[in-house]
Amino acid sequence: MALRNTLLASFFFLLTGCETLGIATPQTFNEKAAATLGTITTIRQTATTLLDQKRITAEDGQNALVATDAARTGLNVARSLHKSNPTAANQRLDAVRAGLTALQSYLAARERSN
């Protein structure tokens, strides 16, 4: 139960955004990349918890895993582009973050629905 509460607290921390909690919002590319990696980890943990609680289906859990794998690949691409093409790297990172935000919203809705 403590693990579940910790995971959910982490998830909602990321969902509500650092700014509303008085913590500086990531500004630099590296800060955003680190925050994105943390979000990927939190989403995986949250999806696992929701799957264990039968609040999402096995298919939803698999989709979350595939989406976070793709996000990790996108993050790695953005990091590799950063030195040679910072604009493209930031665009890629923003796209990854947008996809993760949508997935977080879905998981949050599943958490509230049961």
N, C-alpha and C positions, 0 to 999 in steps of 0.2 A: 504494500500500500504506500509506503514511503517513497519507493521508486516511482510509482505512478504519479504521486503528487509532485515530486521533483520534476519529472518530465513535463507534466502539464504546466507547472509554473514556468519552466523554461520556454515552453511553446508560447504561452500567453505573453511572456516578456518580449519575445521576438515579434509576436503578432501586434502588440500594442505600440511597439516602436520605442526605441531608446529615448527619444526626445521627450515623450510624455512622462518618463520616469526621471527626468533630470540628468540623464546620461547623454553625453555628446553623441550625436549622430555621426556615423562614419563619413568622412569627407574625402580622403585621398583614395586613390585606386586600391592601394594595399589594404587600407582599413575596410573598404567595401568588400574586397576579395575575402578577407578574414571573416567578416560578418556573414558573407554568403556561405562560406564553408561551415560556420557554426549553424546556420539555418538548415543546411543540408542534413547535418547530423541530428538536429532537433526534429526535423520532419521524419527522418527514418525511425527515431526512437518513438515519436508520437504515433506513427502508423503501426509500429509493432505493438505498442500498448493498446491501441484501439482494436487491432486485430485479435489480440489475446482476450480482450473484453467482448469480442464479437459485435463491436460497434461498426466495423467495416467488414466487407467480405474479403475472402482470400484474393479475389480478382482486384479489388481496390488496393489491397496491400501490395500486390505485385505491381500494379500500375504506379503506386507511390515509389516503389523501389526503382522501377525503370525510369521514372521522371527524375529521381534524385541522381541516378547514374548519368543521365543525359545532362543534368545540371552540373555535375562534377566535370564531365567532359567539356562543357561550355566554359566553365571556370578555368580549366587548364588551357583551353584555347585562348581565352582572354589574357591570361597571364603570359602566355608565349608571345602574344601580339603587343603587349604593353610597351616594350622598349622600341620596337620598330614602327608601330602605328598606334599611338595612345588613343586616338579618336575611335578607331575600330575596336580597340580593346574595351573602352568604356561602353560603347554601344553593345558589344557582346555581353559584358557584365550586366548591364541594365536589362537586357533581354532575359538573361538567366534569373535575375532577381525578380522580374515580373512573373515568370513562370512559377517560381517558388512561392510567391505571394498568393497566386491563385490556388496552388496546392494547399498552402496553409489555411486559406479561407475554407476550402472544402473540408479539411480535417476538423477545423473548429466547428463547422456546422454539424458534422457527424458527432462530435463530442457533445454538443448541446442538444442534439435530437433524441438522445436516449437517456 
